Amino acid sequence: METWDARSLAGIAMFDGLDEVERKRLEERCQWRRFAAGQTILERGSDSREVLFIVQGTVNIVNYSQSGREIAYANLGTGECFGELAAIDGQPRSASVVATEPTLVAVLAAERFLELLKERAEVTFRMLTRLATMVRSGDVRIMELSTLAATQRVYAELLRMAKPDAAGTGLYVIHPLPPLREVASRVSTTRETVARAMSHLYPSGIIRRKGRSLYIMDRTKFEELLATMRSE
């Protein structure tokens, strides 16, 4: 539990390059809040303006359709941040944020965050890069929803979620594999469709499930499969 209680911004990517004195000054200006798995951290439409930094844990960025169906935009983990849009443009929150595991966040007032952007060019550049990535990711998802069938969207999302295995196996892994309903909400389909799409891959050996991890055994073959499906 030591890391759970460590109120430090040392692992926050946005603050890379700040010396220890500057970082400590920011830490003193933050409020520190803990959230249980499943607890809502931010509500869509609220007027709060703070920027939140994930010191430990993971969160989902979600919205809800008129029928109440959850739509997941992204999953963020330790070292990342959220809430910056409202701090920058002063508008209500555009999405809700829900903790997916016990999560510790550092909360920085909008005024302090904007001061930091004005004073530190390197932090501002990282924020611009982050916003550009969000726009590009949104463009890709809009294109996929418009042009790909549900199974193709599931495969594209699995490839997006997979990261190089930290154990050095040379494979790509999704760890922990989120609930299938969460994958479904990311690509606007059903849990059953996700389960069916994944079941088609197991016999070919392209993916393998081990505990809470999903391994991509042959990423090149997986990408070629998706490309073939797209062309058809």
matplotlib code that plots the C-alpha trace (Angstrom):
import matplotlib.pyplot as plt

x = [0.0, 3.0, 2.4, -1.3, -0.4, 2.5, 1.2, 3.7, 3.5, 6.8, 5.1, 2.9, 4.0, 2.8, 5.4, 8.5, 11.3, 10.1, 12.8, 12.0, 11.4, 8.8, 7.1, 6.9, 5.4, 2.7, 2.1, 1.4, -1.2, -3.1, -5.9, -5.6, -8.7, -9.2, -11.9, -13.1, -13.6, -16.9, -17.1, -17.8, -15.0, -16.5, -20.1, -20.8, -22.3, -20.9, -19.4, -16.2, -13.0, -10.2, -7.6, -7.0, -3.8, -3.8, -1.2, -2.4, -5.2, -7.2, -10.3, -12.8, -14.0, -17.6, -20.8, -24.4, -26.9, -30.5, -31.4, -28.9, -26.3, -22.7, -20.3, -16.6, -14.3, -11.0, -9.2, -6.5, -3.9, -1.3, 0.7, -2.1, -4.6, -8.1, -10.4, -8.2, -10.8, -13.1, -10.1, -9.1, -12.4, -14.6, -17.4, -19.2, -17.6, -18.0, -17.9, -18.1, -15.1, -15.4, -12.7, -12.2, -10.0, -9.0, -7.6, -5.7, -5.8, -4.2, -6.6, -5.2, -7.4, -8.0, -6.4, -3.2, -3.2, -3.5, -0.8, 1.5, 0.7, 1.6, 4.9, 6.3, 6.5, 7.4, 4.3, 2.2, 3.8, 2.9, -0.7, -0.9, 0.5, -2.1, -5.0, -3.8, -3.7, -7.3, -8.5, -6.7, -8.1, -11.6, -11.2, -10.1, -13.1, -15.6, -14.2, -14.4, -18.0, -18.9, -17.1, -16.4, -18.7, -18.9, -16.5, -13.9, -14.3, -13.7, -10.5, -9.3, -9.9, -8.0, -5.0, -5.2, -5.3, -2.4, 1.0, 4.4, 4.8, 6.9, 8.2, 10.2, 8.5, 8.2, 4.5, 1.7, -0.6, -3.7, -3.4, -5.7, -8.2, -11.3, -14.8, -16.2, -19.1, -16.5, -14.8, -18.3, -19.1, -15.9, -16.9, -20.6, -21.7, -22.8, -20.9, -22.1, -20.6, -17.2, -17.2, -18.1, -15.4, -12.8, -13.8, -13.1, -9.5, -8.6, -8.5, -6.1, -3.7, -3.7, -4.7, -4.3, -6.0, -3.9, -5.5, -6.4, -4.2, -4.9, -1.8, -1.5, 0.6, 1.0, 0.3, 1.3, -1.1, -3.8, -3.3, -3.3, -6.6, -8.2, -6.9, -8.4, -11.7, -11.7, -10.9, -13.8]
y = [0.0, 2.3, 3.6, 4.1, 6.6, 8.3, 11.8, 12.5, 13.9, 12.3, 9.8, 12.2, 12.4, 16.0, 17.2, 15.5, 18.0, 19.9, 19.9, 18.6, 22.1, 23.0, 19.6, 19.9, 23.3, 21.8, 19.0, 21.5, 23.2, 19.9, 18.3, 14.5, 12.3, 8.5, 6.7, 3.1, 0.9, 1.9, 5.3, 8.3, 10.9, 13.5, 13.9, 15.0, 18.4, 19.5, 23.0, 21.9, 23.1, 21.3, 19.2, 15.7, 13.7, 9.9, 9.1, 5.5, 3.5, 3.6, 5.3, 5.1, 8.2, 7.5, 9.0, 7.7, 7.4, 8.6, 4.9, 4.8, 2.6, 3.4, 4.5, 4.4, 6.9, 5.9, 4.2, 6.2, 4.9, 6.0, 9.1, 10.4, 13.3, 14.3, 17.3, 19.7, 20.7, 22.4, 24.1, 25.6, 26.6, 27.1, 24.9, 22.1, 18.6, 16.8, 13.3, 11.4, 9.7, 6.5, 4.7, 1.1, 0.2, 1.9, 5.2, 8.1, 11.5, 14.8, 17.7, 21.0, 24.1, 25.4, 28.8, 27.0, 24.8, 27.7, 29.6, 26.6, 26.5, 30.2, 29.8, 26.5, 26.0, 22.3, 21.5, 23.5, 21.6, 18.2, 19.4, 20.5, 17.1, 15.4, 17.4, 16.6, 12.9, 13.2, 14.8, 12.2, 9.3, 10.8, 11.0, 7.3, 6.2, 8.2, 6.6, 3.1, 3.6, 4.8, 2.2, -1.0, -3.8, -4.6, -7.5, -5.4, -2.6, -5.2, -6.3, -2.8, -1.9, -5.0, -4.0, -0.5, -1.6, -4.1, -2.9, -4.5, -7.0, -5.6, -9.1, -8.8, -11.7, -9.8, -10.2, -7.6, -7.9, -6.3, -6.3, -6.3, -7.3, -5.1, -6.7, -7.5, -5.1, -2.3, -3.3, -3.4, 0.1, 1.4, 0.2, 0.6, -3.0, -5.7, -7.9, -11.0, -9.6, -9.0, -12.6, -14.1, -12.0, -13.1, -16.8, -16.8, -15.9, -18.5, -21.5, -19.7, -19.0, -15.2, -14.5, -16.4, -15.7, -16.2, -15.1, -11.4, -10.9, -11.3, -11.9, -11.1, -14.1, -12.9, -9.1, -9.1, -11.9, -10.1, -6.9, -8.7, -10.4, -7.0, -5.5, -8.4, -8.0, -4.2, -4.8, -7.3]
z = [0.0, 0.0, -3.5, -2.7, -0.1, -2.0, -2.8, -5.6, -9.1, -10.1, -12.3, -14.2, -17.9, -18.2, -15.7, -17.1, -17.1, -14.0, -11.3, -7.8, -6.3, -9.0, -8.7, -4.9, -5.3, -7.5, -5.1, -2.3, -4.5, -5.3, -3.4, -3.2, -3.6, -3.5, -5.4, -5.2, -8.3, -10.0, -8.4, -10.6, -10.4, -12.8, -14.1, -17.7, -17.7, -14.4, -14.0, -12.2, -13.9, -12.1, -13.9, -12.4, -12.6, -12.1, -9.4, -9.2, -10.8, -14.0, -15.2, -18.1, -20.0, -20.7, -22.0, -22.2, -25.0, -24.6, -23.9, -21.1, -23.0, -21.9, -24.5, -23.6, -25.2, -23.6, -20.7, -18.8, -16.4, -14.0, -15.2, -17.3, -16.8, -17.6, -17.2, -19.2, -21.7, -19.2, -17.6, -21.0, -22.5, -19.4, -20.8, -18.8, -18.6, -22.0, -20.5, -17.3, -15.7, -13.7, -11.7, -12.8, -9.8, -6.6, -7.9, -6.4, -8.2, -7.7, -8.3, -9.6, -9.8, -13.3, -12.5, -11.3, -14.4, -16.8, -15.0, -15.5, -19.2, -19.5, -17.5, -18.8, -22.6, -22.3, -20.3, -22.8, -25.7, -24.1, -23.6, -27.3, -28.3, -26.1, -27.6, -31.1, -30.3, -29.0, -32.3, -34.4, -32.3, -32.6, -36.4, -36.6, -34.5, -36.5, -39.7, -38.2, -37.1, -40.6, -42.6, -40.6, -39.5, -35.8, -35.9, -37.7, -35.2, -32.4, -34.0, -34.6, -31.0, -29.7, -31.9, -30.5, -26.9, -27.2, -25.9, -26.1, -23.3, -20.5, -19.8, -23.1, -24.8, -28.1, -28.0, -27.6, -24.6, -23.3, -19.5, -17.7, -20.4, -19.6, -19.3, -22.7, -22.2, -21.9, -25.2, -26.7, -25.5, -27.1, -30.6, -30.3, -30.4, -27.9, -25.5, -27.4, -30.7, -28.9, -27.5, -30.9, -32.7, -30.2, -30.3, -34.1, -33.4, -30.7, -33.1, -35.4, -32.6, -33.3, -29.7, -26.4, -23.1, -19.9, -16.7, -16.9, -20.0, -23.7, -25.8, -29.5, -30.6, -34.2, -34.6, -38.3, -39.1, -37.1, -39.0, -42.3, -41.3, -40.5, -43.8, -45.8, -44.0, -44.8, -48.4, -48.7]

ax = plt.figure().add_subplot(projection="3d")
ax.plot(x, y, z, "-o")
ax.set_aspect("equal")
plt.show()
